[in-house]
Amino acid sequence: MLLERLCIIILWSQFTKCLSLMGKEAKKKAPCPGLGLFYTLLSAFLFSVASLFVKKVQDVHAVEISAFRCVFQMLVIIPCLIYRKTGFMGPKGQRIFLLLRGVLGSTSMILLYYAFQATSLADATVITFSSPVFTSIFACIFLKEKYSPWDGLFTVFTITGVILIVRPPFLFGASAAGRGESYSLHLKGTIAAVAHAVFAALTLVILRKMGKSVDYFLSIWYYVILGLLESIIVLFIIGEWSLPYCGLDRLFLILIGLFGLGGQVFLTKAIQIEKAGPVAIMKTMDVVFAFIFQIIFFHDVPTWWTVGGALCVIASSTGAAVRKWCQGSK
């Protein structure tokens, strides 16, 4: 009963925050300098805490965690859609894109949670920052955006960073696989993290394609409803559906959904009042939080290979963000 009351109280708190963001007279400028960057920092912290809880949950499959997160977010999104009177289907010409956004976004979420469970928190977080490189490639293919030599350089940096993190034996020798954790599991987690970055990039390209013609909350609605359906189907196929036995795990599942939603809300608010370039740079704090949490809660000090890979990937994503920022300011 106490856990249920806590869940209701926190959900209501998050719901009221969503309503406060939905005012018709949204401010176009930050009420004080640096507020957008503070929102981004807070969003990075909330996402990192949600990732920590994913790593801490025991005996719950990544797909089941995704299903629980979709349920909790759905409880908040439905009242928001009713309040905004946007409906639940979306514009006819955009429904196919909404469906693709939902399927790709939910698949990306499942892959991310699996990566957190299969490999270290720092490694998985760093690899997810390769997403901007894939976004540039897919935007060139599907949206006919220009792919410059700078983008090619950032791609090389990203690939180098991922290789330093994975350390494949055919490049680094058999000693590279001598890890405290199973190297095969680490490799699966790395592949899942890269796949997450690819699907996240495709999702972003679809969101760009839709533009402002679709309400943000409607986009999230397709994400959670299709994510829930996809998770349920996958769970029945692999036969991994089971309620967590530990009360602490149940609390973690609730907090994963709430902290994840909070991160989305603050990141959206940051983008509304701050330029995209500084937001993208500040979001690299996700990696810093991941390294700190991994050391404090798992007593796992990242190797110098991981640090070097992180620097390469962060340099790539930061460079891409700065370049886009400079182009937009001209």
C-alpha positions in Angstrom: 0.0 0.0 0.0 2.8 2.4 0.8 4.5 1.8 -2.5 1.2 2.3 -4.4 0.6 5.6 -2.6 4.1 6.7 -3.4 3.5 5.9 -7.0 0.3 7.9 -7.1 1.8 10.9 -5.4 4.9 11.0 -7.8 2.7 10.4 -10.9 0.4 13.3 -9.9 3.4 15.5 -9.4 4.8 14.7 -12.8 1.3 15.2 -14.3 1.0 18.7 -12.9 4.5 19.5 -14.2 3.4 18.4 -17.7 0.3 20.6 -17.5 2.4 23.6 -16.4 4.5 23.1 -19.6 1.4 23.1 -21.8 0.4 26.7 -21.4 -0.7 28.5 -24.6 1.6 31.4 -23.8 5.0 29.6 -23.8 7.9 31.9 -23.3 10.3 32.1 -26.2 13.2 33.5 -24.2 14.7 32.2 -21.0 13.7 34.2 -18.0 17.3 34.2 -16.8 20.6 33.5 -18.6 21.7 29.9 -18.5 18.4 28.5 -17.5 18.2 26.3 -20.6 21.6 24.9 -19.9 20.5 24.2 -16.3 17.5 22.3 -17.6 19.8 20.3 -19.9 22.1 19.4 -17.0 19.1 18.4 -14.9 17.7 16.3 -17.8 21.1 14.6 -18.1 21.1 13.8 -14.4 17.6 12.4 -14.5 18.3 10.2 -17.5 21.5 9.0 -15.9 19.7 8.1 -12.7 17.1 6.2 -14.7 19.9 4.3 -16.4 21.4 3.5 -13.0 18.1 2.0 -11.9 18.0 -0.1 -15.0 21.4 -1.5 -14.2 20.4 -2.1 -10.6 17.2 -4.0 -11.3 17.7 -7.7 -10.8 16.0 -10.6 -12.6 13.9 -8.4 -14.8 14.4 -8.5 -18.6 15.2 -5.3 -20.5 12.0 -5.7 -22.6 9.9 -6.0 -19.4 11.5 -2.8 -18.0 10.5 -1.1 -21.3 7.0 -2.3 -20.9 6.7 -0.9 -17.3 8.2 2.4 -18.4 5.6 2.7 -21.2 2.8 2.0 -18.8 3.9 4.7 -16.3 4.4 7.3 -19.1 1.0 6.4 -20.6 -0.7 7.3 -17.3 0.7 10.8 -17.7 0.4 11.3 -21.4 -3.3 10.4 -21.7 -4.5 13.3 -19.5 -2.1 15.7 -21.3 -3.6 14.7 -24.7 -7.1 15.1 -23.3 -6.2 18.5 -22.0 -4.7 19.7 -25.3 -7.6 18.2 -27.3 -5.3 16.9 -30.0 -6.9 13.5 -30.3 -5.1 10.2 -30.3 -4.6 9.5 -34.0 -2.8 12.5 -35.4 -3.1 14.2 -38.8 -3.9 11.7 -41.6 -0.9 12.6 -43.7 1.5 12.1 -40.7 0.2 8.8 -39.2 2.6 6.6 -41.1 5.5 8.7 -39.8 4.0 8.5 -36.3 3.8 4.7 -36.6 7.4 4.6 -37.7 8.4 6.9 -34.9 6.7 4.8 -32.4 8.2 1.4 -33.6 11.7 2.7 -34.1 11.7 4.8 -30.8 10.4 1.9 -28.7 12.9 -0.5 -30.3 15.7 1.9 -29.5 14.5 2.0 -25.9 14.6 -1.8 -25.6 18.0 -2.0 -27.1 19.3 0.7 -24.7 18.0 -1.1 -21.7 19.5 -4.3 -22.8 22.9 -2.6 -23.4 22.8 -1.2 -19.8 22.2 -4.7 -18.5 24.7 -6.4 -20.7 27.7 -4.1 -20.4 29.0 -1.4 -18.2 27.0 1.8 -17.6 29.8 4.0 -18.9 30.5 2.0 -22.1 26.8 1.9 -23.0 26.3 5.6 -22.4 29.3 6.6 -24.4 28.3 4.5 -27.4 24.8 6.1 -27.4 26.5 9.4 -28.2 27.4 8.1 -31.6 23.8 8.8 -32.6 24.5 12.3 -34.1 26.8 10.7 -36.6 24.1 8.3 -37.8 21.7 11.2 -37.9 23.8 13.1 -40.3 24.1 10.0 -42.6 20.4 9.3 -42.6 19.5 12.9 -43.0 21.7 13.0 -46.1 20.0 9.8 -47.5 16.3 10.5 -46.6 16.1 14.3 -46.2 18.7 15.2 -48.8 20.7 17.3 -46.3 24.4 18.0 -47.2 27.0 15.5 -45.8 30.2 17.5 -45.6 33.8 16.3 -45.1 33.5 17.5 -41.5 30.7 14.9 -41.0 33.0 12.3 -42.4 35.7 13.3 -39.9 33.2 13.1 -37.0 32.2 9.6 -38.3 35.8 8.5 -38.1 36.2 9.8 -34.6 33.0 7.9 -33.5 34.1 4.6 -35.1 37.5 5.0 -33.4 35.9 5.6 -30.0 33.6 2.6 -30.4 36.5 0.4 -31.4 38.5 1.5 -28.3 35.6 0.6 -26.1 34.9 -2.8 -27.7 38.5 -3.7 -28.2 38.0 -6.6 -30.6 40.5 -9.4 -30.1 41.5 -9.5 -33.8 42.9 -5.9 -33.3 43.9 -5.9 -29.7 44.9 -9.5 -29.2 43.4 -12.3 -27.1 44.2 -10.4 -23.9 41.6 -7.8 -24.7 38.9 -10.3 -24.0 40.3 -11.0 -20.5 37.7 -9.0 -18.6 36.0 -9.5 -15.3 32.7 -9.7 -17.1 32.0 -12.1 -20.0 33.4 -10.6 -23.2 30.7 -12.2 -25.3 28.0 -10.5 -23.1 30.0 -7.2 -23.3 30.1 -7.5 -27.1 26.3 -8.1 -27.2 25.7 -5.1 -25.1 28.0 -3.0 -27.3 26.1 -4.1 -30.4 22.8 -3.3 -28.7 24.1 0.2 -27.8 25.2 0.8 -31.4 21.9 -0.4 -32.7 20.2 1.9 -30.3 22.2 4.8 -31.7 21.1 3.8 -35.2 17.4 3.5 -34.3 17.5 6.8 -32.3 19.0 8.5 -35.3 16.2 7.2 -37.6 13.7 8.4 -35.0 15.2 11.9 -35.0 15.1 12.0 -38.8 11.4 11.1 -38.8 10.7 13.8 -36.2 12.5 16.3 -38.5 10.4 15.1 -41.4 7.2 15.7 -39.4 8.4 19.1 -38.1 5.9 21.1 -36.1 2.8 19.6 -37.8 2.4 17.0 -35.0 2.0 17.8 -31.3 5.0 16.7 -29.2 2.7 14.8 -26.7 1.1 13.0 -29.6 4.5 11.8 -30.8 5.2 10.5 -27.2 1.8 8.8 -27.2 2.7 6.7 -30.3 6.0 6.0 -28.7 4.5 4.6 -25.5 1.5 2.7 -26.9 3.5 1.0 -29.7 6.4 0.4 -27.3 4.0 -1.3 -24.9 2.5 -3.5 -27.7 6.0 -4.4 -29.0 7.3 -5.2 -25.5 4.3 -7.5 -24.7 4.7 -9.4 -28.0 8.4 -9.8 -27.5 7.9 -11.0 -23.9 5.4 -13.6 -25.0 7.8 -14.8 -27.7 10.8 -15.2 -25.5 8.8 -16.3 -22.5 10.4 -13.8 -20.1 7.3 -12.2 -18.6 7.3 -12.2 -14.8 6.6 -9.7 -12.0 9.7 -8.8 -10.0 9.7 -10.6 -6.7 11.7 -7.9 -4.8 9.8 -4.9 -3.6 12.9 -2.8 -4.2 12.9 -3.8 -7.9 9.3 -2.7 -8.2 10.2 0.7 -6.8 13.1 0.9 -9.3 10.7 0.1 -12.2 8.4 3.0 -11.1 11.4 5.4 -10.7 12.7 4.4 -14.2 9.5 5.5 -15.8 9.3 8.7 -13.7 12.9 9.8 -14.0 12.8 9.0 -17.8 9.8 11.2 -18.2 11.3 13.9 -16.1 14.4 13.9 -18.3 12.3 14.2 -21.4 10.3 17.1 -20.0 13.3 19.1 -19.0 15.2 18.4 -22.2 12.2 19.6 -24.2 11.9 22.7 -22.1 15.7 23.3 -22.6 15.3 23.1 -26.4 12.4 25.6 -26.2 14.5 28.3 -24.5 18.0 27.6 -25.6 19.9 27.0 -28.9 20.4 23.4 -29.9 24.2 23.7 -30.0 24.8 24.5 -26.4 22.1 22.0 -25.4 23.8 19.2 -27.3 27.2 20.1 -25.7 25.8 20.2 -22.2 24.1 16.9 -22.7 27.5 15.2 -22.9 27.3 15.4 -19.1 25.4 12.1 -19.4 28.8 10.5 -19.8 30.2 12.2 -16.8 27.3 11.1 -14.6 27.6 7.6 -16.0 31.3 7.4 -15.1 30.6 8.7 -11.6 27.7 6.3 -11.0 29.6 3.3 -12.3 32.5 4.1 -9.8 30.3 4.9 -6.8 27.6 2.2 -7.1 29.3 -0.6 -8.9 32.9 0.0 -7.8 34.0 -0.4 -11.4 36.7 2.0 -12.5 36.6 2.5 -16.3 39.8 1.5 -18.2 41.9 4.0 -20.1 40.6 2.4 -23.3 37.1 3.4 -22.3 38.2 6.9 -21.3 40.0 7.3 -24.7 36.9 6.0 -26.5 34.7 8.4 -24.6 36.9 11.3 -25.5 36.7 10.4 -29.2 32.9 10.0 -29.2 32.3 13.2 -27.2 34.7 15.1 -29.4 32.7 13.8 -32.4 29.3 14.7 -31.0 30.5 18.1 -29.7 32.1 19.0 -33.0 28.9 18.1 -34.9 26.8 20.2 -32.4 29.2 23.2 -32.7 29.2 23.0 -36.5 25.4 22.9 -36.7 25.2 25.8 -34.2 27.6 27.9 -36.2 25.7 27.2 -39.4 22.4 28.1 -37.8 23.8 31.4 -36.5 24.9 32.6 -39.9 
